[in-house]
């Protein structure tokens, strides 16, 4: 915590997004879409997660869900006041709803999701003034690294499917 006054918010954002990228690699290593998330309070990790929907047979086992559940357990509260969630991919509507319900203050994400992104890409659920909580959003942090990790994963997955198809033929 002594470094908080000495480094900028941008440097902290890069530090924690790098950690989220490491968590995304854990997802990739088990055959999941490489998304990682880490929840920070007072510059300390209180929860982290990576996609596990396939391995857990759970459509809600997104990186954000796992990180937030872990944080709630860690702090013994379902309200995660003054916390920042770092995630490598823009949250979907389900995860955006969870950020609102858990009262997370700030979201920092890397890659944009133009299919289900709910922090600005296809909708902005996190800043809808009809809801009782809004989340501060910082987008595009380490966007290139986050996007490249996802793109490489899907390129490899397509190549594997193509090879399997040719093998069967």
Secondary structure, 3 states (H helix, E strand, C coil): CCCCCCCCHHHHHHHHHHHHHHHHHHHHHCCCCCCEEEEEECCEEEEEEECCHHHHCCCCCCHHHHHHHHHHHHHCCCCCCCCEEEEEECCCHHHHHHHHHCCCCEEEEEECCCCCCCECCCCEHHHCCCCCCCCEEECCCCHHHHHHHHHHHHHHHHHHHHHHHHHHC
